[in-house]
Amino acid sequence: MPATKASLKADDKRRRKQTMLFVVLFAFLLPVSNADQTIAEFKAMNDKDVDESALRTCWIMGGSQIEEVDPGNVEKGHKCTITLRSPTVDNKHAKEQCESRIPFYIIDAKPGQTTSCTYQINLKCETGYWQIKGKCYKLSKAKTIWNESACVKKGLSNPRVADFHHGISNFFADMIKIVDAWVKVPELKDYFENYSDGDQAFYVQQGAYKYDARPGDLLLDDPTHMHHVLCEYTPPMTKAEMYYIGEVYSEIYPIKVYQDGAVLPSASYVTIKQTIPDTKQEGQYTTEHLDEKCLSIGRILNIESYPITAIEGEFNDVRSYLTDHRFYLTNAFKNQGCKGKDYRQYNQDGTSLPIFEGDDKKKNEQVCKAHSFSFHQNDRYPSMSAMRAPVICTLHTFNWNQGECPEPPAWSEPVIKHVRKNGRVFCHYINNREVETQYNANKRCEDYDVGTLTGFDSKEEFLKIVAKLKPVYNGPFMSVDDKHIGDHYWLGASSPCTVECGKEDGGTYVASWEDGVGSGTKFLNDYDHAGGLHDWVTIPDVTQYITFRLDADALHIQ
């Protein structure tokens, strides 16, 4: 049942009632509670650099701790063991039951009156995303008409509208706050008999009652109607993931994992490509087709793979894995010239690295005749264009390297970079000049990279941000839509509390951080609320949002 105009108008009316306030946001590189402990206590006990949703899954399902797969070797990844109350009859039945409930690799399953499941944690999603079957998912805060580019942002993760298939849809219910959201369905006719050109699909969960549908249903709607968007991206490869893939596929592909990556030779022989096969002029060569060769291998393993570069550092890293006295092609090629500097090689990011350093004067007859470039266990060699050999495919996205913060947009102050104790980097962007509703503030965040309204884990981080809050207007008060505001800044927190809500004295906190932007629920709730003006007041069945009021040095509820 399509969303009606009346419901859309009601949404607009509700948004207009929200107070206009300043916005602060960040962009980053990167539950029924356990009866025995709060999520905050569980995190404190398992202070490891693992995916947030994997950690929460462990806690939600009653796991006691996060452990290293190979004790003492963090590079092999982490694991959690939980117990399902479902009885199973054998190992196969137990593994199927575990896989139906847990969206991670199941590395051990024990049957019985209850079923024991151990899952492995290799990949990491950016804060605010939920990991399911090797991909990261997030629900947009803003609603939009159907747009296949609705999730595309500036940044490293490159999210897109999530593909819908039944293999993952069972796990969407674990993500909190999915009401209804656009998804991408490659073949709508496979799902709907009444499909007509132009219709698009959206997924319903908590909002199923609005459409007289069951939670988890897929419905059709006019693409001009408004829904949230479910976004997905593939997280960077980690060494733990490569070790796992290497072990699983070792009988099919000879994957070798080394300190800074992994190598995977193609099974078939290839040559470099001559684009102008004319004997009257010098042929023009390329290795672009080798990219597709490695990518095709990677698709089988659900990873991205590219031909290895021919630089000396790469060779030294992998030479011990080049066996059988065989030659292996790289992505380097040469059209003309007799010097090493005449070779060209292009990485997937568009950069070109020189094969040799300081080779500008010496002419080499072997190089004159060569057009491809190969590795052998003994050394690196220029090779003839007709040479047939396997190509070495490689991966290089290990160790979760954190780069510089993305450049701030025009409306932002200079970016504030903060490294939290778990090593995650958070980049905070502050708008001191413009006012926004809470809804539009969230939308502005999402329109820039993969950001969301900000939060903080410590007082140190909080004070670093507060020091840069300098609202620019004739104050101390400003009138917007007949409302007077002070120096307020929206934060990524809301009430009632939904995450880490249990207090040590047995009570319940009023508010919590959203999208994993902060884990210090105690700090959020215990910081001064009144500022000499008012205390927090919750309203039953109404979601309220948290702001920081600079002039009163207090957190307010709106």
C-alpha positions as CSV (number, residue, x, y, z in Angstrom):
1,M,0.0,0.0,0.0
2,P,1.6,3.3,-1.1
3,A,2.3,6.0,1.4
4,T,-0.5,8.6,1.2
5,K,-0.2,12.3,0.6
6,A,-1.8,12.9,4.0
7,S,0.9,11.0,5.8
8,L,3.6,12.9,4.0
9,K,2.0,16.2,4.9
10,A,1.9,15.1,8.5
11,D,5.6,14.4,8.4
12,D,6.2,17.9,7.0
13,K,4.1,19.5,9.7
14,R,5.9,17.6,12.4
15,R,9.3,18.7,11.0
16,R,8.3,22.4,10.9
17,K,7.5,22.3,14.6
18,Q,11.1,21.3,15.4
19,T,13.2,24.1,16.8
20,M,15.8,25.6,14.5
21,L,19.3,25.1,16.0
22,F,22.9,25.0,15.0
23,V,24.3,21.8,13.7
24,V,27.5,19.9,14.6
25,L,28.4,16.7,12.8
26,F,31.2,14.3,12.0
27,A,32.3,12.1,9.2
28,F,34.6,9.1,9.7
29,L,37.0,7.1,7.7
30,L,35.6,4.7,9.8
31,P,19.2,-4.8,21.5
32,V,17.4,-7.1,24.4
33,S,20.2,-6.8,27.0
34,N,22.3,-9.6,28.5
35,A,20.8,-10.3,31.9
36,D,24.2,-10.5,33.6
37,Q,25.7,-7.2,32.5
38,T,25.0,-4.0,30.6
39,I,26.4,-3.4,27.1
40,A,28.8,-0.8,28.6
41,E,30.1,-3.4,31.1
42,F,30.5,-5.9,28.3
43,K,32.4,-3.4,26.2
44,A,34.7,-2.6,29.1
45,M,35.4,-6.2,29.7
46,N,36.0,-6.9,25.9
47,D,38.1,-3.8,25.1
48,K,39.2,-5.1,21.7
49,D,39.4,-3.5,18.3
50,V,36.4,-5.3,16.7
51,D,33.3,-4.5,14.7
52,E,30.7,-2.7,16.8
53,S,27.7,-4.7,15.5
54,A,29.6,-8.0,16.0
55,L,30.3,-7.1,19.6
56,R,26.7,-6.1,20.2
57,T,25.5,-9.4,18.6
58,C,27.7,-11.3,21.0
59,W,26.2,-9.4,24.0
60,I,22.6,-9.6,22.7
61,M,22.8,-13.3,22.2
62,G,24.3,-14.0,25.7
63,G,28.0,-14.4,24.8
64,S,30.4,-14.0,27.7
65,Q,33.4,-12.7,25.9
66,I,35.3,-11.8,22.7
67,E,38.4,-14.0,22.2
68,E,41.2,-14.2,19.7
69,V,40.7,-17.0,17.2
70,D,44.4,-17.8,17.6
71,P,45.4,-16.9,21.2
72,G,48.2,-14.3,21.1
73,N,47.8,-13.6,17.4
74,V,45.3,-10.7,16.9
75,E,45.9,-10.8,13.1
76,K,43.8,-14.0,12.9
77,G,40.7,-12.2,14.0
78,H,38.3,-12.6,16.9
79,K,35.4,-15.0,17.9
80,C,32.4,-15.2,20.1
81,T,30.6,-18.3,21.4
82,I,26.9,-18.1,22.1
83,T,24.2,-20.7,23.0
84,L,20.9,-21.0,21.2
85,R,18.0,-22.6,23.0
86,S,17.0,-24.5,19.8
87,P,17.8,-28.3,19.9
88,T,19.7,-29.8,17.0
89,V,20.4,-33.4,16.0
90,D,23.8,-33.3,14.3
91,N,26.7,-31.1,13.3
92,K,25.1,-30.2,9.9
93,H,21.8,-29.2,11.6
94,A,23.6,-27.2,14.2
95,K,25.6,-25.2,11.7
96,E,22.5,-24.5,9.6
97,Q,20.7,-23.3,12.8
98,C,23.7,-21.0,13.7
99,E,23.9,-19.6,10.2
100,S,20.2,-18.7,10.2
101,R,20.6,-16.6,13.4
102,I,24.1,-15.1,13.1
103,P,25.3,-13.0,10.1
104,F,29.0,-13.9,10.5
105,Y,31.2,-16.9,9.6
106,I,30.3,-19.9,11.7
107,I,33.5,-21.7,12.6
108,D,32.1,-24.2,15.1
109,A,28.7,-25.5,15.9
110,K,27.8,-28.2,18.5
111,P,24.4,-29.9,18.5
112,G,22.3,-31.0,21.5
113,Q,19.3,-29.9,23.5
114,T,20.8,-26.4,23.1
115,T,23.0,-25.4,20.2
116,S,26.5,-23.9,20.7
117,C,27.6,-21.4,17.9
118,T,31.0,-19.9,17.5
119,Y,31.3,-17.1,15.0
120,Q,34.4,-15.3,13.7
121,I,34.8,-11.5,13.5
122,N,37.2,-10.4,10.7
123,L,35.8,-7.2,9.1
124,K,35.0,-3.8,10.6
125,C,32.2,-1.4,9.5
126,E,32.2,2.3,10.1
127,T,30.4,3.5,13.2
128,G,26.7,3.5,12.7
129,Y,26.7,0.6,10.2
130,W,25.5,-2.9,11.0
131,Q,27.5,-5.8,9.5
132,I,25.6,-8.6,7.7
133,K,27.3,-11.4,5.7
134,G,30.4,-9.3,5.0
135,K,28.7,-6.1,4.1
136,C,27.8,-3.0,6.1
137,Y,24.3,-1.6,6.3
138,K,22.8,1.7,7.5
139,L,19.4,3.3,7.4
140,S,19.3,6.9,6.2
141,K,17.9,9.5,8.7
142,A,16.3,11.6,5.9
143,K,13.5,10.5,3.6
144,T,13.8,10.8,-0.1
145,I,12.1,9.9,-3.4
146,W,13.6,6.9,-5.2
147,N,17.1,7.7,-6.4
148,E,19.6,5.0,-7.3
149,S,22.4,7.4,-6.2
150,A,20.7,8.3,-2.8
151,C,23.5,6.7,-0.8
152,V,26.5,7.8,-2.8
153,K,28.6,10.2,-0.8
154,K,32.0,11.7,-0.9
155,G,34.4,9.4,1.0
156,L,36.2,6.1,1.1
157,S,33.4,3.6,1.8
158,N,31.3,4.4,-1.4
159,P,27.9,3.3,-0.1
160,R,25.0,2.5,-2.4
161,V,21.3,1.5,-2.2
162,A,21.3,-1.9,-0.6
163,D,20.5,-5.0,-2.7
164,F,17.6,-7.0,-1.4
165,H,17.7,-10.8,-1.3
166,H,16.3,-13.3,1.1
167,G,19.8,-14.4,2.3
168,I,20.2,-11.2,4.3
169,S,16.7,-9.9,4.8
170,N,16.2,-12.1,7.8
171,F,18.9,-10.1,9.6
172,F,17.4,-6.7,8.9
173,A,15.2,-7.1,11.9
174,D,18.3,-7.0,14.1
175,M,19.0,-3.4,12.9
176,I,17.1,-1.0,15.1
177,K,14.8,1.7,13.8
178,I,14.0,0.3,10.3
179,V,10.5,1.5,9.7
180,D,10.4,1.5,5.9
181,A,13.2,2.0,3.4
182,W,13.9,1.9,-0.3
183,V,16.0,-1.1,-1.4
184,K,17.3,-2.2,-4.8
185,V,15.8,-5.3,-6.3
186,P,17.5,-6.4,-9.6
187,E,14.4,-8.2,-10.9
188,L,11.2,-6.9,-9.5
189,K,9.2,-9.3,-11.7
190,D,10.6,-12.2,-9.7
191,Y,8.9,-10.8,-6.6
192,F,5.7,-9.2,-7.8
193,E,3.1,-10.5,-10.3
194,N,1.5,-7.0,-10.4
195,Y,4.8,-5.2,-11.2
196,S,4.5,-2.3,-13.6
197,D,7.3,-0.3,-15.1
198,G,8.3,2.6,-12.9
199,D,7.4,1.0,-9.6
200,Q,10.2,0.6,-7.1
201,A,10.5,-1.6,-4.0
202,F,10.7,-0.7,-0.4
203,Y,11.3,-2.9,2.7
204,V,9.0,-2.6,5.8
205,Q,9.9,-3.6,9.3
206,Q,8.7,-1.6,12.3
207,G,6.3,0.4,10.0
208,A,4.6,-2.7,8.6
209,Y,1.4,-1.9,10.4
210,K,1.0,1.3,8.3
211,Y,0.8,-0.7,5.2
212,D,-1.2,-3.6,6.5
213,A,1.8,-5.9,5.9
214,R,3.9,-8.2,7.9
215,P,7.4,-7.1,9.3
216,G,10.0,-8.1,6.7
217,D,7.7,-7.7,3.7
218,L,8.8,-6.1,0.4
219,L,6.3,-3.7,-1.2
220,L,6.0,-1.6,-4.3
221,D,5.5,2.1,-4.4
222,D,5.5,5.1,-6.7
223,P,9.1,6.4,-7.0
224,T,8.0,9.9,-6.2
225,H,6.9,9.0,-2.7
226,M,9.2,9.5,0.3
227,H,10.9,6.7,2.2
228,H,14.2,6.3,4.1
229,V,16.9,4.5,2.2
230,L,18.8,1.3,3.3
231,C,22.5,1.8,2.2
232,E,25.3,-0.8,2.0
233,Y,29.0,-0.9,1.3
234,T,31.7,-3.5,1.4
235,P,34.2,-2.9,4.2
236,P,38.0,-2.9,3.6
237,M,39.8,-6.2,3.5
238,T,41.6,-7.2,6.7
239,K,44.4,-9.6,7.3
240,A,42.1,-11.8,9.4
241,E,39.7,-12.0,6.5
242,M,42.4,-13.0,4.1
243,Y,43.7,-15.7,6.5
244,Y,40.1,-17.1,6.7
245,I,39.6,-16.9,2.9
246,G,43.0,-18.5,2.3
247,E,42.1,-21.4,4.6
248,V,38.7,-22.0,3.2
249,Y,39.7,-21.8,-0.5
250,S,43.2,-23.2,-0.2
251,E,42.2,-26.4,-2.1
252,I,41.0,-24.3,-5.0
253,Y,43.3,-21.3,-5.1
254,P,46.9,-21.1,-3.7
255,I,46.3,-17.9,-1.7
256,K,49.4,-16.8,0.3
257,V,49.0,-14.2,3.1
258,Y,52.1,-12.1,4.0
259,Q,52.7,-9.1,6.2
260,D,51.1,-6.4,4.0
261,G,48.7,-8.3,1.8
262,A,48.1,-11.5,0.0
263,V,49.0,-12.9,-3.4
264,L,46.9,-15.2,-5.7
265,P,48.3,-16.3,-9.1
266,S,45.8,-16.9,-11.9
267,A,45.2,-20.5,-12.9
268,S,45.5,-19.8,-16.6
269,Y,48.3,-18.2,-18.6
270,V,47.9,-14.7,-20.1
271,T,49.9,-12.2,-22.2
272,I,49.9,-8.4,-22.3
273,K,47.7,-7.0,-25.0
274,Q,48.7,-5.3,-28.2
275,T,46.1,-2.7,-29.1
276,I,47.5,-1.8,-32.6
277,P,48.7,-5.1,-34.3
278,D,50.3,-3.4,-37.3
279,T,53.7,-4.6,-38.3
280,K,54.5,-1.3,-40.0
281,Q,54.4,0.6,-36.8
282,E,55.4,-0.1,-33.2
283,G,52.5,-1.8,-31.4
284,Q,50.9,-0.1,-28.5
285,Y,50.7,-2.4,-25.4
286,T,48.5,-2.4,-22.3
287,T,47.8,-4.5,-19.2
288,E,44.3,-3.1,-18.5
289,H,42.7,-6.5,-19.4
290,L,44.7,-8.1,-16.5
291,D,42.6,-6.0,-14.1
292,E,39.5,-7.9,-15.2
293,K,41.4,-11.2,-14.9
294,C,42.1,-10.6,-11.2
295,L,38.7,-9.0,-10.5
296,S,37.0,-12.1,-11.9
297,I,38.9,-14.3,-9.5
298,G,38.1,-11.9,-6.7
299,R,34.4,-12.1,-7.4
300,I,34.4,-15.8,-6.7
301,L,35.9,-15.1,-3.3
302,N,33.8,-12.0,-2.7
303,I,36.9,-9.8,-2.6
304,E,38.5,-7.1,-4.8
305,S,41.8,-8.2,-6.4
306,Y,44.1,-6.4,-8.8
307,P,47.4,-7.3,-10.7
308,I,50.5,-6.8,-8.6
309,T,52.7,-3.8,-9.3
310,A,56.3,-4.4,-10.4
311,I,58.1,-2.2,-7.8
312,E,61.0,-3.6,-5.9
313,G,59.2,-3.4,-2.5
314,E,56.3,-5.6,-3.8
315,F,58.8,-8.1,-5.2
316,N,60.7,-8.4,-2.0
317,D,57.4,-9.0,-0.1
318,V,56.2,-11.9,-2.3
319,R,59.4,-13.5,-3.8
320,S,59.4,-16.3,-1.2
321,Y,56.0,-17.4,-2.5
322,L,57.0,-17.6,-6.1
323,T,57.7,-21.3,-6.5
324,D,58.2,-23.9,-9.2
325,H,60.8,-21.7,-10.9
326,R,57.9,-20.1,-12.8
327,F,57.6,-16.6,-14.2
328,Y,54.6,-14.4,-13.2
329,L,53.4,-11.3,-15.1
330,T,52.8,-8.0,-13.3
331,N,50.8,-5.0,-14.4
332,A,53.8,-3.2,-15.9
333,F,54.3,-2.7,-19.7
334,K,56.4,-0.7,-22.1
335,N,55.6,0.6,-25.6
336,Q,59.1,1.9,-26.6
337,G,62.4,2.9,-25.1
338,C,65.4,1.1,-23.7
339,K,65.4,2.2,-20.0
340,G,63.6,1.0,-17.0
341,K,61.9,4.4,-16.6
342,D,60.1,3.8,-19.9
343,Y,57.9,1.1,-18.3
344,R,54.4,2.2,-17.2
345,Q,52.1,0.6,-14.6
346,Y,48.9,2.0,-13.2
347,N,47.2,1.1,-9.9
348,Q,43.5,1.0,-9.5
349,D,43.6,4.5,-7.8
350,G,45.1,6.0,-11.0
351,T,48.7,6.4,-9.6
352,S,51.7,5.2,-11.5
353,L,54.8,4.1,-9.6
354,P,58.3,3.8,-11.2
355,I,59.8,0.3,-11.5
356,F,63.4,1.4,-11.2
357,E,65.0,4.4,-9.4
358,G,67.9,6.3,-11.0
359,D,67.8,4.6,-14.4
360,D,67.9,7.6,-16.6
361,K,71.4,7.2,-18.3
362,K,72.0,3.5,-18.9
363,K,70.6,1.8,-22.1
364,N,69.7,-1.8,-21.8
365,E,69.3,-4.0,-24.9
366,Q,67.2,-6.5,-23.0
367,V,64.8,-3.7,-22.1
368,C,64.7,-2.4,-25.7
369,K,63.2,-5.7,-26.9
370,A,60.9,-6.2,-23.9
371,H,57.3,-5.0,-23.5
372,S,56.0,-7.0,-20.5
373,F,57.6,-7.3,-17.0
374,S,57.8,-10.4,-14.9
375,F,58.6,-11.7,-11.4
376,H,60.7,-14.8,-10.8
377,Q,61.9,-16.1,-7.5
378,N,65.4,-15.0,-8.4
379,D,64.7,-11.5,-9.6
380,R,62.6,-9.1,-11.6
381,Y,62.9,-9.3,-15.4
382,P,61.8,-7.4,-18.5
383,S,60.1,-10.0,-20.7
384,M,58.9,-10.3,-24.3
385,S,55.4,-9.2,-25.3
386,A,54.5,-12.8,-26.4
387,M,55.4,-14.3,-23.0
388,R,52.6,-16.3,-21.5
389,A,52.5,-16.7,-17.8
390,P,50.1,-16.5,-14.8
391,V,49.4,-13.0,-13.5
392,I,49.9,-12.3,-9.8
393,C,46.8,-10.9,-8.2
394,T,47.1,-9.1,-4.9
395,L,45.2,-7.3,-2.2
396,H,46.4,-4.3,-0.1
397,T,43.9,-3.0,2.4
398,F,45.1,-4.5,5.6
399,N,45.6,-3.0,9.1
400,W,42.6,-0.6,9.0
401,N,44.8,2.3,8.1
402,Q,43.2,5.6,9.0
403,G,43.9,8.4,6.6
404,E,43.5,12.1,6.9
405,C,40.0,13.5,7.6
406,P,38.1,14.5,4.4
407,E,38.2,18.1,3.5
408,P,35.5,20.1,5.3
409,P,32.5,21.5,3.2
410,A,32.2,25.2,2.7
411,W,29.9,25.7,5.7
412,S,32.2,24.0,8.2
413,E,35.0,25.2,10.5
414,P,38.4,23.5,10.1
415,V,38.0,19.8,10.8
416,I,38.7,18.5,14.4
417,K,40.4,15.1,14.4
418,H,40.2,12.9,17.5
419,V,41.7,9.4,18.0
420,R,39.7,7.4,20.6
421,K,41.3,4.9,22.9
422,N,40.3,2.0,20.6
423,G,42.3,3.6,17.7
424,R,39.2,4.7,15.7
425,V,39.5,8.2,14.2
426,F,36.6,10.6,14.4
427,C,36.5,13.7,12.3
428,H,34.2,16.4,13.7
429,Y,32.8,19.2,11.5
430,I,31.1,22.3,13.1
431,N,28.7,24.7,11.5
432,N,28.8,28.0,13.5
433,R,26.9,30.0,10.9
434,E,23.6,28.4,9.9
435,V,20.6,27.1,11.8
436,E,18.7,23.8,10.9
437,T,15.9,21.7,12.2
438,Q,17.0,18.4,13.7
439,Y,15.7,16.6,10.6
440,N,17.6,18.8,8.2
441,A,20.7,18.7,10.3
442,N,20.7,15.0,10.0
443,K,20.2,15.3,6.2
444,R,23.0,17.7,5.9
445,C,25.3,15.2,7.7
446,E,24.3,12.4,5.4
447,D,24.8,14.6,2.3
448,Y,28.4,14.9,3.3
449,D,30.4,11.7,3.2
450,V,28.8,9.1,5.5
451,G,28.4,11.5,8.5
452,T,25.8,11.7,11.2
453,L,25.2,14.0,14.1
454,T,28.1,13.8,16.4
455,G,28.8,12.3,19.8
456,F,31.8,11.8,22.0
457,D,33.4,9.0,24.1
458,S,35.2,11.1,26.7
459,K,35.3,14.5,28.3
460,E,38.6,15.2,26.5
461,E,36.9,14.7,23.1
462,F,33.9,16.8,24.3
463,L,36.0,19.7,25.4
464,K,38.1,19.7,22.2
465,I,34.9,20.2,20.2
466,V,33.4,22.8,22.7
467,A,36.5,24.9,22.3
468,K,35.6,25.5,18.6
469,L,31.9,26.4,19.1
470,K,31.7,30.1,18.3
471,P,28.2,30.9,16.9
472,V,28.2,33.8,14.5
473,Y,25.1,36.0,14.9
474,N,23.8,39.0,16.9
475,G,23.0,37.2,20.2
476,P,22.8,36.0,22.8
477,F,19.4,35.1,21.4
478,M,18.0,34.7,17.9
479,S,14.4,34.5,16.7
480,V,13.5,31.7,14.3
481,D,9.8,31.0,13.4
482,D,8.8,33.0,16.5
483,K,11.0,30.8,18.7
484,H,14.0,32.1,20.7
485,I,17.1,29.9,20.9
486,G,20.3,30.2,22.7
487,D,23.7,28.8,21.5
488,H,22.3,25.3,20.8
489,Y,24.1,22.6,18.7
490,W,22.4,19.4,17.7
491,L,24.0,16.2,18.9
492,G,23.6,12.6,17.8
493,A,21.6,11.5,20.8
494,S,17.9,10.9,21.6
495,S,15.4,10.1,24.3
496,P,14.0,7.7,25.3
497,C,17.2,5.6,25.8
498,T,17.6,2.6,23.5
499,V,21.3,1.6,23.9
500,E,23.3,1.1,27.1
501,C,20.4,2.2,29.3
502,G,21.0,0.4,32.5
503,K,22.4,2.4,35.4
504,E,24.6,0.9,38.1
505,D,22.0,1.6,40.8
506,G,19.4,-0.4,38.8
507,G,17.7,2.7,37.2
508,T,17.4,3.6,33.5
509,Y,19.1,6.4,31.7
510,V,17.0,9.0,29.9
511,A,18.9,9.3,26.6
512,S,21.5,7.4,24.5
513,W,23.8,8.0,21.6
514,E,22.6,7.1,18.1
515,D,24.5,5.2,15.4
516,G,27.3,4.3,17.7
517,V,28.7,7.8,17.7
518,G,29.6,7.5,21.4
519,S,29.7,4.8,24.1
520,G,29.6,7.0,27.1
521,T,25.9,6.9,28.0
522,K,26.8,7.7,31.6
523,F,28.6,10.9,30.5
524,L,25.7,11.9,28.3
525,N,23.2,11.5,31.1
526,D,25.2,12.7,34.0
527,Y,26.5,15.9,32.4
528,D,24.8,19.1,33.6
529,H,21.3,19.2,32.1
530,A,19.8,22.3,33.6
531,G,22.4,25.0,33.1
532,G,20.3,27.0,35.5
533,L,17.4,26.8,33.1
534,H,15.5,23.4,33.0
535,D,15.9,19.7,33.7
536,W,15.3,16.9,31.2
537,V,11.7,15.9,30.9
538,T,10.7,12.8,28.9
539,I,7.4,12.6,27.1
540,P,5.8,9.1,26.8
541,D,5.8,7.7,23.2
542,V,7.6,10.8,21.9
543,T,11.1,10.9,20.5
544,Q,13.1,13.9,21.7
545,Y,16.6,15.0,20.7
546,I,19.6,16.2,22.6
547,T,21.5,19.5,22.1
548,F,24.4,21.2,23.7
549,R,23.8,24.8,24.8
550,L,27.0,26.6,24.8
551,D,26.0,29.7,26.8
552,A,24.7,27.6,29.6
553,D,27.3,24.8,29.3
554,A,24.5,22.2,29.5
555,L,22.9,19.4,27.6
556,H,19.2,20.0,26.8
557,I,16.4,17.8,25.6
558,Q,14.2,19.1,22.7
